[in-house]
Amino acid sequence: MTAPLRVAVAGNPNVGKTSLFNELTGLRHSVGNFAGVTVEVARGSVCSRFDVPRPIELFDLPGIYSLTATAEDERLAYRVLSGAGEVQPDVVLLVVDATSLARNLYLALQIRELGLPCVVALNMMDLARKAGLEIDVERLARELGLPIIETIASRARGLDAVVDALASNARRSHPWCVDVEDPLVERLSAQHGPAKARWLLTRAVVEGYAAERSELPVELAGGEAVRRAVIAIIERRYAEIDRILARAHSERRAIASPMTTSEKIDRVLTHRVAGPAVFMLVMTIVFQSMFAWAEPFMKAIEGVIGWTQGQVEVLLGEGILVDFISQGVLAGVGNVIVFVPQITLLFAFIGLLEDSGYMARAAFIVDRVMAKAGLSGSSFVPLLSGFACAIPAIMGTRTIRSFSARLVTMLMIPFVSCSARLPIYALLIGAFFDADRIVLGPFSLGGLMLLGMYGLSTFSALLVGFIYKRTIVRGPRLPLLIELPPYRLPRLRHILSKVWDRVRGFLRDTGTTILAATVVLWVMLSFPKPPDVELLDHSTPIEHSVGGRVGKAVEPALRPMGQDWRIGVAILGSFAAREVFVSTLGLVFGIENADGDDASLRERLREARDPRTNEPLYTPLSAMALMVFFVYAAQCMSTLAVVRRETRTWRWPIFMFCSMTAIAYVAAVVLYQLGSLFLSFVPVAFA
Amino acid sequence: MTDIGRARGLDRLPLHEPARITEVLGDGAVLVQLLEMGFVRGTEVEVIKRAPLGDPIELRLRGYHVSVRAQEARHVLVELLK
């Protein structure tokens, strides 16, 4: 059996690269990461309907403009193409947009410098013809020194020719660099070879003359000469492109570029007034879908899980094993699947917005606002999604190219009040405040307090982003050059395929962590079981569990924020999912299946008194402190699991948990202590 | 027009006035990324639009459209054509 021919599919973003990959593989592929990189690469085999002499394996590299590696996706592409990665491609399939050769050929020249065998797929030939572009393909191939196949990936044209060309071009070609008349370039080329010399010099400028210093002559590190040499290299590459195109564009009629239609659409979509209005409308739909449309599906999943739990208990009777299956494993499975509707919806919208070309316009419109927090427009959609749920939101940060900006956004998202905090706010506001009292115009006290919690969390998220950006995650500052691609009709098949990749990845990688953590928490809150006699003292079973003991052990630490061990247990339970806080608290007070609107639980909270002093256990002030605690606390293991999945390290989720818990604790303690002090001077009943 | 031929930052270029890049200032990753996206000497460039809040700006060069913030655009010096 012959080893498969390994083909790396490369190209600029928005050139139909993934379309071509999907057509060649028949949409069958797996998605994975290379070690230490968070950028994903899809991998698949050329499907059997093509007549291939030997199997061909394709790697769909991220869309990139150059190999110089300023962003993480470019670094990955360079690593693969230069053979430093785990897979060394035998051939590169470079997809270029025939309507935009003046920019697309830059990557072609860089790949040619590496000397890898390369087949060029000249894609979107239909659009090029429609735009009146006459390309002399033979001439272009000769000038470029690479075989070129015309393709229309969206209509599956030219694919057989691509497969043939890949199979017959697996010979190593000679590296071919454009000459640069610069003394430094010439000297380093003699020493390292021309391709390496060009790469070293460019890296030296990118890294601020630090990282590659060892390989550069010492006297040049940080010199104006290096900067001039790099300008010369890149200028010469573009001069070469212009020379090639002058010959290959045999005729240049008045060009009706595909952008002219887009420019017309943009007269509305990026218009000074209409642009922001459409943007808000689109974002409202995205947000509404995650908040409301996902709801019935999530309820249905919860219903099915609940029904299954009931069936298990009916069929197998009572006992620890049944509890384990029902309250541990099945609940854990439910905790995982319940995220699927929101993930599906968010990625369907992201796919729609990206494939149509609108995402770049959205970033264009909102960039100025986000710049104030040190972020770019691409952080907007993930942050907004955070109000519904942090899990899909953190997965959605993949649309952000710069890793440092992506990391900052991931660290900000859990500060945004997600929908799972609502039941907690609802319970506490309902129990301790006159929620329906009208205080200001049409606003009730409860509504205003809720608004306050959301305001606090939004402000905190932006502040945290602002601070992190300047302290712990200072990446190299990348200029924000965002291409505004022509509008295109999104293709449902590709979007669904992408959505499925995300859902599958979530279930496989994040799901297992969430399931395991749910089981561990269940064990902690269930064992050891109390001997029956003890319950005569009105204690609840949960009090005797490991969790209950932990709650009591940390009570001294909870006192300064006005809480007791009961709240401690509930906080521990809420780690499985914030809304579990309510049901755990219910169990502490001996109420089965409590929810946020539970009147009896509210009453118990309000009436609870310390048996020794007969003082109320909880006051409006302690409820406020607890709400503030939940605004900040990283009380969600699923969030931590997904951050671990996306950053490929435990470092960031651990940092997230520790820092957020510390902030939450300090904020709650300060509020409670200052509040108590204030109330001791101004003894008004403020409920 | 007396402005023709006078170099200025790309951020100060009026809408729809074709111009040519005369020099790219700056250093580091910003410089390299600008150059590699096609902002090299001699390239023609035109401001198509300003974002609703004034920044970033949409440019056309080398047959494609790109959004650039003013703080980066000012590294690119241009002169008016015509």
Interface residues (C-beta under 8 A of the other chain):
Chain A: Y65 S66 T68 T70 T99 S100 L101 A102 R103 Y106 T202 V205 V206 G208 R227 V230 I231 I234 E235 Y238 I255 S257 M259 S262 E263 D266 T270 H271 R272 V273 G275 P276 A360 A363 F364 I365 D367 R368 V369 A371 P476 R477 L478 P479 L480 L481 I482 E483 L484 P485
Chain B: V24 D27 G28 A29 V30 L31 V32 Q33 L34 L35 E36 M37 G38 V40 R41 T43 I48 K49 A51 P52 L53 G54 D55 P56 E58 R60 R62 G63 Y64 H65 V66 S67 V68 R69 E72
